[in-house]
Amino acid sequence: MTRRRDAFPYLLLLPALALTVAIVAWPLAETFRLSFTDASMKPVTTYVGLANYTKIFRSGFEDIIGRTLLWASLSVALKILLGLLVAVLLNAAVPGRALFRILVMPPWIVPIAIGVFMWSWMYNGQFGMISGVLQRVGLISEPFEFMAYGTSAFIATIVTDVWIGVPLVSLYFLAAMQGISKELYEAAWVDGAGRFYRFRRVTLPLLLPSIATMALLSAIWTFNSFDIIWILTEGGPRGATTTMIIDTYKTAISRFRYGEGAARAVLILLFLSAFTSVYVYLLLRLTRKGGTHD
Amino acid sequence: MIDRYRWYELVLIYAGILLVLAFLLAPFLEAFMVSLRPLEMIFRIPYRFFTDDMSFSAYVSMWSSVPDLPLYIFNSFFIAVSVTVLALACIIPAAYAVSRFTFFGRDAILAAFLGINMIGAAVLIIPLYKLMLAAGLLNTYLAMIIPGAAFSVPTGIFLMRSYFLRIPRELEEAAYVDGAGRLYTLWRVILPVSLPGIMVVAITTFIAAYAQQFLFALTFNAVDEYNPLPMGLYQFFGRERVLWNELMAASLTGILPVLLVYLFLQRHIVAGLTSGAVKE
């Protein structure tokens, strides 16, 4: 049904390509170009070679990279673990399951910023719920201001990120679990395997490609996460929650240093590409070993 | 399932469910409780879940603090619906092209779309800002709609493509034999049978577009008239002394429409996400 030198498929692709080129591809190329200039609010810009990049690393950028990696990996690990647990619970054939499936989704449905307003209140040191409850049960004796200390603010932003991410991750794992053939479980059951054993030996191995896929997607989203940190802390206190994305935004948009911001953006893209390459390599090895359903 | 749950397994499952729901729903519950508290009860130590004089008065007073709340809700819906329509207009033909035709550069285009998935909008914000400035789109709805659609196109293409791949080719071949043109076939034969798949892509695009309106609004829009809900309430949030009861009342009122939409469509959302995600 395709003729040689047929324009039809290209015509079909035209709107998508036009939009993507204008909003993603061109800005991407422009980001690379800007990263070698001293672009700012001034009308004239000059090429400065690698100056932006060397400057970044003289300003303690390693700390920001390390913090970003720690932030993202903790958040992704928690999302995957909690998502697996929730998927198992969602999959359990107990009365009330349908309602449970409806009730887990709201953090994903509502605007991220609104969810973050709510968490911001929860973390409020003097009057917030978490500090209040911790005092009630006697774990702390004084009100605790989560956003005033680096470590607690760091953890708080992760918790909120996990809260927003868990619903979708769970639903994805649930879908993958339902894709596993029932016969495998029945065979294992006939062989006398208990519920936990069946989970460990049937569900988990067959879920590995889905877990890997979700871990990567989730890592990418988490790496790019902006709203949560910006609204909760704007990167503070004293930079304790400044990830690469926040740092880039601050440099470029708040301080109008487009060139330096662009160089930071390029470094983020390099990180994400490295991620993706490792993932594609691992996935290819996993699927080649067999044991996957697609 | 195969074997029935023993009693302690049931206890464990329900305990787990309750814990998970407590974590996922606590902020909503607490926001509701705060919205019922009078201001002096909010700022009171020690913390109490139930306080004296709880009332719905914040739901009345918020209209003078956030008079534009209905406008923000309208803007959010308007932007999310426009993003969805624009994205679908790009996604459907593109997904059809890559699922049905072999042509020069197809794999490269697919790989490019896959790669774009990993680029967050915040990374490209500088040139995007310049682009919006040059196109005269700053402080318009379009500055939030166009990038919103562009960043949802790649994911949509992959979801839609996997749906098209499951539709038998015989359907089109029969139409061609009957003398139908290819555009006509796509419009009259393929689209009607793909409606469930299109619904899934539309709903997920809409929800994402509704949830992620903050960055573009923060960067490209300085006019309150065009603010979507998150941005409209963010200004309220950023004030010196936050009127928490009113902010929470306004937040809950603002998300009620989208929660209702979700409740009506949740069957499709859960079913759609689960069927679409398995075979990727």
Interface residues (C-beta under 8 A of the other chain):
Chain A: M1 T2 D6 F8 P9 Y10 L11 L12 L13 L14 P15 A16 L17 L19 T20 A22 I23 V24 W26 P27 L28 E30 T31 L34 L82 L85 V86 L89 A92 A93 V94 G96 F100 R101 I102 L103 V104 M105 P106 P107 W108 I109 V110 P111 I112 A113 I114 G115 F117 M118 W119 S120 W121 M122 Q126 F127 G128 M129 S131 G132 V133 Q135 R136 P143 W163 V166 P167 L168 L171 Y172 L174 A175 A176 Q178 G179 Y185 E186 W189 R195 T213 L217 I220 W221 F223 N224 F226 D227 W230 I231 I245 T248 Y249 A252 I253 Y258 G261 A262 A265 I268 L269 L272 S273 F275 T276 D294
Chain B: M1 I2 D3 Y5 E9 L10 I13 Y14 G16 I17 V20 L21 F23 L24 L25 A26 P27 F28 E30 A31 V34 I42 F43 R44 I45 P46 Y47 R48 F49 S76 L86 A89 C90 I91 P93 A94 Y96 A97 V98 R100 F101 T102 F103 R106 I109 A112 F113 G115 I116 N117 M118 I119 G120 A121 A122 V123 L124 I125 I126 P127 L128 Y129 K130 L131 I146 P147 A149 A150 F151 V153 P154 I157 R169 E172 E173 Y176 R182 I207 Y210 A211 Q212 Q213 F214 L215 L218 T219 P228 L229 P230 M231 L233 Y234 F237 W244 L247 M248 S251 G254 I255 V258 L259 Y262 L263 Q266 I269 V270 L273 T274 S275 A277 V278 K279 E280
